[in-house]
Amino acid sequence: MQPHRRTSLAALLSAAALVLSSRLVLAQAVPRPEPPHGRLVETRYTASSLAGNLLGDPTEQPVSIYLPPDYETARSRRYATVYLLHGYAGKVGDWTTHGYQGLDLQPAMDELIASGEMPPMIVVVPNGRNAYLGSFFTNSSVTGRWEDAIANDLVAFVDGRFRTIPDARSRGIAGHSMGGYGAIMLALDHPETFGSVYAMSPCCLAIESDMSAENPIWPRVLALKSREELPKDPETLSDFWTVVFVALSAALSPDPQRPPFFADFPYEEKDGRLVPAEPAYSRWRSRMPLYLVEARRTTLLSLHGLAIDVGDHDDFSHIRRGTRLLSDALAERDVPHLYEIYADGDHGNRIRERLMRALRFFGERLRTGP
């Protein structure tokens, strides 16, 4: 009887192994369903606030909108919204398709949502590029009311067309460089609209370092006689600064009565040196966050999240210095904020990583339910 028992046990083990092997093969043959994907909607909205601008930029403006994976199925659900602003000479695609470090917004958001690192949200990416390559997202009698275009026209368009939570507690704004500046100023001017802000390497926080008369490009700018002299696609740093200073002047110190640039410059030459030119110089300061901290302290304290980051090797010295001065000014007035310095970070690298950090920040700060 013993040999027969051994044979039966061996047969049973062999049969069990065969069944297990068949199940493994079957499991491998049946593909696992992919997680649901979000959707990127590329459309246009009417920016009535830009009507009549002296640069001839259209009122129909492009915008890309990310909708989370469950947007089509969870029909009763409403979503928090993040507005994402690009930098100077940039475009919407810098954030959405093959942008910084190969960034594609839709799969990046899908990954964050699927991993549970942030709840499903809508992300809105508007255009801020104009005939001078950058609007700085501010109101100007020359370039148009770009701030109103974002805070009023675009927000109304998005809230009217998509299932958002139309409340500042559920609406954040972020940006890089020019977009970082715009994000801070929009939050300061419209706390009833944007309750949280994240600024990545924000430019133009103060007239410091290479934003000031120290920059050797100013004499070249003051010598310009026509718009035809402006570099159309700046490839060198000197060309870049030339166009930036004209664009900033048209945005911060516009003068519709002063062709060809319709702008007053903040400096003039006297006795062979540059000195502040009024009232343009004061108008620049009046639209720079560092000089607004004391007057806007109540607004800053009302924000539900404020973060600023910068690379320790940012290419622009006014950004390195300006972010530090702004953080110090906020700390002196007990304004809660995050200030992060990225090691080995310059103005253009590690932006994808920093955006992921910003999106997680909004996932923690924004109210995502009723």
C-alpha positions in Angstrom: 0.0 0.0 0.0 2.9 2.4 0.7 4.3 2.6 -2.9 0.7 3.1 -4.2 0.2 6.0 -1.8 3.5 7.7 -3.0 2.4 7.4 -6.6 -1.0 9.0 -5.8 0.6 11.9 -4.0 3.1 12.5 -6.8 0.2 12.5 -9.3 -1.8 15.0 -7.2 1.2 17.3 -6.9 1.9 17.1 -10.7 -1.8 17.9 -11.4 -1.8 20.9 -9.0 1.4 22.2 -10.6 -0.2 21.9 -14.0 -3.4 23.8 -13.0 -1.3 26.5 -11.3 0.9 26.9 -14.4 -2.2 27.1 -16.6 -3.7 29.8 -14.5 -0.4 31.8 -14.6 -0.3 31.5 -18.4 -3.9 32.6 -18.6 -3.3 35.6 -16.3 -0.4 36.7 -18.4 -2.4 36.3 -21.6 -5.2 38.6 -20.4 -4.0 42.2 -20.5 -4.7 44.3 -17.4 -7.0 47.3 -18.1 -5.2 50.6 -18.3 -6.1 53.2 -15.7 -8.5 55.9 -17.1 -6.9 58.9 -18.8 -7.7 62.5 -18.5 -8.3 64.7 -21.5 -6.6 67.9 -22.8 -9.1 70.3 -24.4 -7.5 72.9 -26.7 -9.9 75.8 -27.4 -10.2 79.6 -27.5 -12.0 82.1 -25.3 -13.0 85.7 -25.9 -10.8 88.0 -23.9 -12.9 91.2 -24.2 -10.5 92.9 -21.9 -7.9 93.0 -24.7 -10.2 95.0 -27.1 -8.5 98.1 -28.5 -4.9 97.3 -27.4 -2.4 99.2 -29.4 -0.3 96.2 -30.4 -3.1 94.7 -32.4 -3.2 91.4 -30.4 -6.5 89.5 -30.9 -9.3 89.1 -28.4 -9.7 85.5 -29.3 -7.0 83.8 -27.2 -5.9 80.1 -27.0 -6.2 78.1 -23.8 -5.7 74.5 -23.0 -7.7 72.8 -20.3 -6.9 69.5 -18.6 -9.9 67.5 -17.4 -9.3 64.6 -14.9 -10.0 60.9 -15.8 -13.4 60.8 -14.0 -14.7 64.0 -15.5 -17.0 62.3 -18.0 -18.2 59.6 -15.6 -18.7 61.5 -12.3 -21.3 63.8 -13.7 -22.3 65.3 -10.4 -18.8 66.0 -9.3 -17.2 69.5 -9.3 -13.5 70.2 -9.3 -10.9 72.6 -7.9 -9.0 74.5 -10.6 -5.3 75.5 -11.1 -4.4 78.2 -13.5 -0.9 77.8 -14.9 1.0 80.7 -16.6 4.0 80.4 -18.9 7.1 82.5 -19.0 8.3 85.3 -21.3 8.5 84.4 -25.0 6.8 81.2 -24.1 3.5 79.6 -25.2 0.7 77.4 -23.9 2.6 74.3 -25.1 5.4 74.9 -22.7 3.2 73.3 -20.1 1.0 71.0 -22.1 2.8 69.2 -24.9 6.6 68.4 -25.1 7.5 71.3 -22.8 10.0 71.6 -20.1 12.1 68.4 -19.8 9.6 66.7 -22.1 6.6 67.7 -19.9 3.2 66.6 -21.1 0.5 67.9 -18.8 -2.1 65.2 -19.4 0.0 62.1 -18.5 1.7 63.9 -15.7 -1.6 64.8 -14.1 -3.0 61.3 -14.7 0.0 59.9 -12.8 -0.4 62.2 -9.8 -4.1 61.5 -9.6 -3.7 57.7 -10.0 -1.0 57.5 -7.4 -3.2 59.5 -4.9 -0.7 62.3 -4.7 -3.4 64.8 -5.5 -7.1 64.7 -6.0 -8.7 65.0 -9.5 -8.4 68.7 -10.6 -8.9 70.9 -13.6 -5.8 72.7 -14.9 -6.1 75.8 -17.1 -3.2 76.9 -19.3 -3.8 80.3 -21.0 -1.7 82.3 -23.4 0.2 85.4 -22.2 2.3 86.0 -25.3 1.7 89.2 -27.2 3.4 91.2 -30.0 6.2 92.1 -27.6 6.5 88.3 -26.7 5.1 88.8 -23.2 2.2 90.6 -21.6 3.4 90.0 -18.0 -0.3 89.3 -17.3 -0.9 92.9 -16.3 -3.3 95.6 -17.2 -1.9 98.2 -19.6 -3.4 101.0 -21.7 -1.1 99.9 -24.5 -0.8 96.1 -24.4 -4.4 95.5 -23.1 -5.9 94.5 -19.8 -4.3 91.0 -19.6 -4.9 90.8 -15.9 -8.6 91.3 -16.4 -8.5 88.8 -19.3 -7.3 86.1 -17.0 -9.2 87.0 -13.7 -12.5 87.9 -15.4 -12.8 86.7 -19.0 -11.1 83.4 -18.7 -12.3 82.4 -15.2 -15.9 83.2 -16.3 -15.4 81.1 -19.4 -14.0 78.1 -17.5 -16.5 78.3 -14.7 -19.4 78.6 -17.3 -18.3 75.7 -19.5 -16.8 73.2 -17.0 -17.9 71.8 -13.7 -15.6 73.8 -11.4 -16.0 74.8 -7.8 -16.3 78.6 -8.4 -14.7 79.8 -5.2 -11.3 81.2 -4.3 -10.7 78.4 -1.8 -10.8 76.0 -4.7 -8.9 78.0 -7.3 -5.1 78.4 -7.4 -2.7 80.1 -9.7 0.9 79.3 -10.6 3.5 80.2 -13.1 7.2 80.3 -14.1 9.3 83.4 -14.5 7.0 86.0 -16.2 4.2 83.6 -15.2 5.4 83.5 -11.6 5.3 87.3 -11.5 1.8 87.2 -13.0 0.6 84.6 -10.5 1.7 86.7 -7.5 0.2 89.9 -8.8 -3.1 88.2 -9.8 -3.4 86.7 -6.3 -2.6 90.1 -4.8 -5.1 92.0 -6.9 -7.8 89.3 -7.0 -7.8 87.3 -3.7 -11.6 86.8 -4.2 -10.7 84.8 -7.2 -7.4 83.0 -6.5 -6.9 81.7 -3.0 -3.5 80.0 -3.4 -0.4 80.9 -5.4 2.8 79.1 -6.3 5.5 81.1 -8.1 8.5 79.3 -9.8 11.5 81.6 -10.3 9.3 84.7 -10.5 10.8 87.6 -12.4 10.3 91.3 -11.8 9.7 91.2 -8.0 11.9 94.3 -7.5 14.2 96.7 -9.4 17.3 94.9 -8.3 20.5 93.6 -9.9 20.1 93.0 -13.6 16.6 94.5 -13.6 18.1 97.9 -12.5 20.4 100.4 -14.1 23.3 98.0 -13.5 22.2 96.1 -16.7 24.4 97.4 -19.5 21.6 96.8 -22.1 19.7 99.9 -21.0 21.7 102.4 -23.2 20.9 100.2 -26.2 17.2 100.2 -25.3 17.1 104.0 -24.8 18.7 104.4 -28.3 16.0 102.4 -30.1 14.1 104.4 -32.7 11.6 101.9 -34.2 9.9 98.6 -33.5 11.7 97.2 -36.5 14.9 97.3 -34.5 13.5 94.9 -31.9 14.8 91.3 -32.3 11.9 89.1 -33.5 13.3 85.9 -32.1 16.0 86.8 -29.5 18.7 84.2 -29.4 21.4 86.1 -27.4 21.1 87.4 -23.8 21.5 91.0 -25.0 18.7 90.6 -27.6 16.5 89.0 -24.9 17.0 91.9 -22.4 16.3 94.5 -25.2 12.9 93.0 -26.0 12.1 92.3 -22.3 12.7 96.0 -21.3 10.5 97.3 -24.1 7.8 94.7 -23.2 8.0 95.5 -19.5 7.8 99.3 -20.1 4.7 98.9 -22.3 3.2 96.8 -19.5 4.2 98.7 -16.4 4.7 102.3 -17.7 2.6 102.5 -20.8 2.2 105.8 -22.7 -0.3 105.7 -25.6 1.0 109.1 -26.7 4.6 108.0 -27.2 5.2 106.0 -30.4 6.8 103.8 -31.6 6.8 101.7 -28.4 4.0 103.5 -26.6 6.0 103.3 -23.4 8.0 105.4 -21.0 11.3 103.9 -19.9 12.2 103.9 -16.2 15.7 105.3 -16.8 17.3 108.2 -18.8 20.8 109.3 -19.4 22.1 112.4 -17.6 25.7 113.6 -17.6 26.8 110.2 -19.0 25.0 108.0 -16.5 21.6 106.4 -16.0 19.2 107.9 -13.5 15.6 107.1 -12.6 13.1 108.7 -15.0 9.9 109.7 -13.3 7.0 108.9 -13.3 8.0 105.6 -15.1 10.4 104.5 -12.4 7.8 104.9 -9.6 5.2 103.2 -11.8 7.4 100.1 -12.1 7.9 100.0 -8.4 4.1 100.3 -7.9 3.6 97.0 -9.7 6.4 95.0 -8.1 5.5 92.6 -5.3 8.5 93.4 -3.0 7.3 97.0 -2.6 3.6 96.0 -2.0 4.1 93.6 1.0 3.3 96.2 3.7 0.3 97.7 1.9 -1.1 94.2 0.9 -0.3 92.4 4.1 -4.0 91.8 4.9 -4.5 90.3 1.5 -1.4 88.1 1.8 -2.6 86.8 5.2 -5.9 85.9 3.6 -4.3 83.5 1.1 -4.6 79.8 1.9 -1.3 79.0 0.4 1.8 81.0 -0.8 4.9 79.4 -2.2 8.0 80.7 -4.0 10.9 78.7 -5.4 14.1 79.5 -7.2 17.2 77.7 -8.4 20.4 78.5 -6.6 22.1 79.2 -9.9 19.2 81.0 -11.6 20.6 82.8 -14.7 18.9 86.1 -13.7 20.4 87.8 -10.7 17.3 89.9 -9.9 15.4 86.7 -9.5 17.8 85.2 -7.1 17.9 88.4 -5.1 14.3 89.3 -5.5 12.9 86.0 -4.2 15.1 86.2 -1.1 14.1 89.8 -0.4 10.5 89.0 -0.9 10.7 86.0 1.5 12.4 88.1 4.1 9.8 90.9 3.8 7.0 88.3 4.2 8.7 86.7 7.2 9.2 90.1 8.9 5.4 90.6 8.6 4.5 87.1 9.8 3.0 86.1 6.5 3.1 82.3 6.2 4.8 81.1 3.0 7.1 78.4 1.6 10.4 79.5 0.1 12.4 76.7 -1.6 15.9 76.9 -3.2 16.7 74.2 -5.6 20.3 73.0 -5.5 22.0 73.0 -9.0 18.9 74.7 -10.3 19.1 77.4 -13.0 16.3 79.3 -14.7 15.2 76.5 -17.1 16.2 73.2 -15.6 14.2 71.1 -13.1 11.0 72.9 -14.0 9.1 69.6 -14.5 10.1 68.5 -11.0 9.1 71.9 -9.6 5.7 71.8 -11.3 5.0 68.4 -9.8 5.8 69.9 -6.4 3.5 72.8 -7.2 0.6 70.6 -8.2 1.0 68.5 -5.0 1.0 71.8 -3.1 -2.4 72.7 -4.6 -3.7 69.2 -3.9 -3.0 69.9 -0.2 -4.2 73.6 -0.2 -7.3 73.7 -2.4 -10.7 72.7 -1.2 -11.8 69.9 -3.5 -15.3 69.3 -2.1 -18.4 71.4 -1.4 
